[in-house]
């Protein structure tokens, strides 16, 4: 049986309003909007704390950098960007004094990107900003709902890793 407005055996065609609603409210788009809002707010707070040259693009590298260092190819993979794009971000952050390239002890032909002392100081401030933002989210959602959101997002991320 057809849905109202459709032909027998066929679903009805979505209206412009249906399409707009599907586009604006599907889970992927909501996750993307929430991520962008979180990142933009983090950059704003970091700029207020003395990091005026930090951009949203830099946030594509910094959260993926392991304390002991990470190869540029791994950073690019984790951030979902090209090696060339990641190379440019690394170069920019090197010029700003937050990261350095050092020989990889496991393979002297390769380099690890590591935090400098200035980068480690920045990292501590970024952790404080993240905690502050999570407290703001808890005020909006409540502690229980925030914990549920964190658990749901962790489960989705783990599920994605399992599908690779």
Phi, psi and omega in degrees: 000139181281150172289157178308131179088356180256171176269156181308130179084354182235139175289157179291154178286137179292146177279170176302320179296317177301314181297316179298317180296316179297318181294315186281338189239010177284154189304316181301316180293319178296319177297317179298314180297319179295319179297314179297318179296317178299312182296316180297319179293321178298315179298316179302313181293322179292323176296321178295337181263014173103019178240067187291338183269000179289138179236169175302325180299323179297331180291347176287337181260310192304317181289348183261357183273118179288149181304326180274356180109155183214141176292149181300322180296323178292319177300316180298316179298313181297323182275351180070040180225173181286159176297323180294317178297318178294321178302320178294318178297318179299313179301316180298313180290333172295314179299328179277351175088013182269332180226162175218157174257131179229155179300141177282119181298336179280338181203099186299344178283339183259163178238149173254142172268126182231159173286140169277179175300318177297323177294322177293321176297317177300316182301318179296320177292320178297323177296317177299319179297317179298316178298319179298317180292322177295325176294322176296319178294322178296324178293328179282312188266333191094150183301318183294315180292323177296318177297321177295319178298314180300316179295318180295317179294320177297319179295318177297317179296318179295320178298319179296317178299323181292336182272357181275000000 
